[in-house]
C-alpha cells in the first residue's frame, strides 16, 4: 500500500524488505517478532529456513495451500474455513494498511486498486472497502463488478473516489531507469 500525494509516493506499508506490510501470495507480511524466536527455539528452524518460510511458504499459500487468490476466494465461497480466514485476514490487513496511510496523507480522497488482486477481484475490493466505511468510503457494488480500468466505482455521495488501474511494473521500472544518469 502506497500513499501518493501530488503524484509522489510519500509512504508505503513495506519496510526494509517487501516482507513487512501486507500478507501476500507467499509472504507472511507483518509478524510478531516473538514468533521468529519461538520458531527458532521450539521448532529448531535455522535463519535460512525462517527466511524461506516467511518469504515462500507463508501468506495465502501458508494459510490455504495455494498462493492464488482466485482459488482462495473459491474455497472461501465453498465453505473452507482456511479460505474464509485467509480472505478475511488479507482484506482486514489491507484496509488497516490503507487506514495507516491516511496519517501520512492527512486525509483520504481516493483509493486506487492495482496489481493482480486489486485489478481482478471485485470481491476483494468490496471487502476492503467495507472495512474503510469510517473514512467515508462507499462502494457501488454494481459499478465495482463492471467498471473498466480508470472508471470510478464509488457511490455518488462517497467522500472517497474508488477506482482500479492496470499496473505495468516492468514499464514503470524501465521509465525510472531511463531517467537516471549513471
CORLIN-V341754 format. One record per run of one state. SS is the DSSP state (~ for helix, > for strand, _ for the rest). FROM is the first residue (numbers start at 1). LEN is the number of residues. If there is no record, write none. Layout:
{{SS:FROM:LEN} {SS:FROM:LEN}}
//
This chain:
{{_:1:1} {>:2:4} {_:6:2} {>:8:5} {_:13:20} {~:33:10} {_:43:4} {~:47:10} {_:57:2} {~:59:6} {_:65:4} {~:69:9} {_:78:3} {~:81:25} {_:106:4} {>:110:4} {_:114:1} {~:115:6} {_:121:1} {~:122:10} {_:132:1} {~:133:3} {_:136:3} {>:139:1} {_:140:1} {~:141:6} {_:147:7} {>:154:1} {_:155:6} {>:161:4} {_:165:4} {~:169:11} {_:180:3}}
//
